[in-house]
Amino acid sequence: MGFMTPTLPDLDVAEWEAKPRLERIKPMAQHWAENGFGTPWGVYIIYAVKIGLYILGGLAFAASTPGIGSLGDVRQWWDQPIVFQKVVIWTLMFEVLGFGCGFGPLTLRFIPPIGGFLHWLRPYTIRLPPWPDRVYFTAGTRRTPVDVALYTAVIVSAIYLLLSPGDRSATALDGSTVGLIETSRLIPLAVLLPILGLRDKTIFLAARSEHYWVTLLVFFFPYVDMVFAAKLIMVALWWGAATSKLNKHFPFVVATMMSNAPLMRVKAVKRALWRDFPDDIRPSRLAAALAHGGTVVEFVVPLILLMSSGGWVTQVAVVIMVLFHLQILTALPMGVPLEWNVMMIFSVLFLFGHNAEYGFDDVTEPLLVLGLLALVAATIVWGNLRPAQVSFLPAMRYYAGNWATSMWAFSDTAIEKFDASVTKSSVLPLQQLQRLYPADVAALMLNKGYAFRALHSHGRALFVLGARAAGPHHESCTFMDGEFVAGVSLGWNFGEGHLHNEQLLEALQERCQFEDGELRVVILESQPLHRHTQHFRLVDAATGQIEEGHVDVDELVVRQPWDGSIPSHPMPNGVGA
């Protein structure tokens, strides 16, 4: 691995490209199992600098608060309540600009490494309203000047809060020297972001609203209620994520993620994550133990933090959760939720470390706190039982391997129409890579991305169903992960498969007018908590759905990434589950 040279398998590229698709995946998956994505060290430096700038930016905005002290005095004021407020708002803005999750080469964004504001400030790009048939003035998929103005207003309202002074009358706590942000100042951002989300759900999700916007709402509560409600949101994040990992998918996530961890340099350890490297690329008992052990930590330690009120028990629990998120951060998972993990670490220290003494008995408006908790909990429960109806982000089903996904089969003419007809801020990942590397290196790097998908349990189904969707000439099609299509078409992608389902396909068809067979898509839903199957749909851009059915998770997890014999079960008469 060089500074800008990726680590790739040593093979004859011409011979490799002549093989069928699943045979091409095999050496890529085997190479990932021992080397991860093969990311150049220069890329890691980019992410490290970005994290540093994120931390510096948050501290700088906090230090701008009148009366709080200088940036050099951070140890004296880091635990001020207004600092927590401003760090939350800063992180929301950082995400909504596109600098957070979904940034850079680890999401196959190279030139430019960001979508975000480059895309959302551009009129006529695609927007996806969540309920265009139910909410007035949201129909359509073209970004208008109104949408650009709303997005700009969200950013301006966040900056307004970041530059706000403290209101000393907002809290009577002795330790608060500058107070809190005046609640009336919170209203513009609290209102504008969901309004923008009704016009374009992509931006609302990109803001990580299930965390930061919901936390913004508790800033309207009295201080102690705010702290305890923020604690409950943190526990909901942990427990929601832990609940979603009670499946057979998560060991695949851990093995794939840890194989890609830049600080794990011993290849023998990486090989131990797989059952019998290189022939059996399924998670080993070690990977399963790490996965289930992490799930236990996410269930048990947050409960200790919530129930304890200080002392050594709280301190040990705080250290465990800081190390928990530090491990995720240093693994640099694909999708790169890096700043989110930094924010989680800061929140653990502020909410459960510095404010350990505040519990439910100290709350002054319990109905407000419990009402908010009920809404969050209901979203999590419904999202696990009916994942097709709820984004995995508000359902808090983070990085569990049980995601809605898709695979798009483009003909050459479909790619040409996509390039010519879709307004966007970047080209497709392969075209970006070809600007940086020779064609053979670019092809191998792109296929390492496909190996990432194939190493997960659901990836087994996507490639097999993709071949069925595309028909007998599927080998001549260019398969693209729906994440890559959404990233270019919508300006953001972060594992949310509902951003690249039929709604995006219809928006592209409106612009590109694909012919029958030019573009076929496999849409695979998440596994509901109470079932052992995943529902799929095969869709043609021009003619609509051509088949639907389900795959059995038990049949996916026993097969290799390159196995083409995975059975599926079509629904009779096109009736789905």
Summary of the structure (lengths in Angstrom):
residues: 577
radius of gyration: 23.6
end to end distance: 46.5
largest distance: 73.2
contacts: 2022
relative contact order: 0.13
helix: 57%
strand: 8%
